[in-house]
Amino acid sequence: MDKFVITGGTPLTGEVTISGAKNAVVAILPATILAEDVCRIENIPNISDVSAMINILSIMGAHVKYINKNTIEIDTRYINSYVVEHELSKQLRASYYLIGALLGRFNHAEVAMPGGCYLGVRPIDQHIKGFEALGATVTMEENAMVNARADKLLGNSIYLDVVSVGATINCMLAAVKAKGLTIIENAAKEPHIVDLANFLNTLGADIRGAGTDVIKIRGVEKLHGCEYSIIPDQIEAGTYMVAAAATKGDVLVKNVIPKHLESITAKLIECGVEITEYDDSIRVRMTRRPGKCNIKTMPHPGFPTDMQPQFSVLLSQAKGMSIISESVWDNRFRYAEQLSRMGAVIHVDGKTAVIEGVDGLRGAPIRADDLRAGAAMMIAGFIAGGVTEIEDIHHIERGYENVVEKFRALGANIERREFPDDDQKIQLGAG
Ligand code: EPZ
């Protein structure tokens, strides 16, 4: 098993270039199923969730050609199956976008329930509600296969009971070629929703309102090929910004869309971090202990839940007490146990964490519980005195391109080290 081994205590300085957005590309790749020609997609992050999605599409029959490590040409015309078995779908959460895309293309999809980070219960009732509104019959079959089938998809109004990124994307995918007008109300507004809409419109779709809570989709008969470049990753950018601040560093975070980062920069400024915004980069500089602040996670444009663990690490060093309320996921504080092992003082009660700031952390053997928790543990390791060993790093590599190289270029002392099997078992404490 490989681990990240970090010797902390060095402020991060220099420049880092942000990769393409994971949560955009994992929706855009399935969306190519709807195109009737080759799609050339640039700025694809080289991460394991993307390799998993490309692998699934290839197994289904898509022709995929790598132009370079971040650009592919994909031709999905050769896909002739609408079935995705558990062995494939379990590899990532976004495999559920194959339901909407296959339904949109074949009027039929059989896709096993997806995998992904454990953040609490992750129902798909709103996705199903959307498919049914468009005329599909959806049943749950053996082996947790979701079977969605329609004679014909017809545009309709879909009101989402909860603001859901996944349901909004799946409804868009299923509706884009449905006959007539589909209106998605209470839609999610994340940057990746807008990126998917822009991609589909480049293919010839007619989608308006993405980025607001009402998305209108007028169905079209055919979608053609295109050339498209994925937007920069909001959460990767935020992670490097918080890492810079938490280590009292000075980092220029390049290739970002500052507008997408407003909720993150606002909270950093509240903690006393110096932020300078340029057209497509942000400089983050911190010279002292952060001030306390309270955070409530919300759908975009609120503070993103996917930045909550990283911010907890910053606030673990704050002067005073901070409160974090998680309002998107039921179980996103599992990392608190790991952080406590490093000397942080964090009390979790349900969906609220109270953090009493301390000055410094100490290195420890810890684990990445999920993708963003893993990123947070890396930041904790950069702050801590001594050595931190992080296991289960596959979670981190699902979503951060070249994470070791990027942090090393900022001066971090981190390496990915292979450990023999006998060494794997770390005593993680009682319980
Ligand atoms: C997406 O997950 C992201 N994943 C998550 O990022 C992110 O945390 C989340 O959106 C919120 O921003 C991808 O884009 C692949 P939701 P998703 O549907 O779509 C409830 C990361 O670290 N809900 O917006 O699964 C649900 O339980 C990951 O990159 C229903 O009740 O999230 C949750 O409480 C982890 N019924 C809330 O809505 C449904 O049918 C938001 O979930 C769907 C969701």
Residues whose N, C-alpha, C, O or C-beta is under 5 A from the ligand:
A	BS01	EPZ	N23 R93 A94 C117 V121 R122 P123 I124 D125 Q126 H127 V162 V163 S164 V165 G166 A167 T305 D306 V328 W329 L371 R372
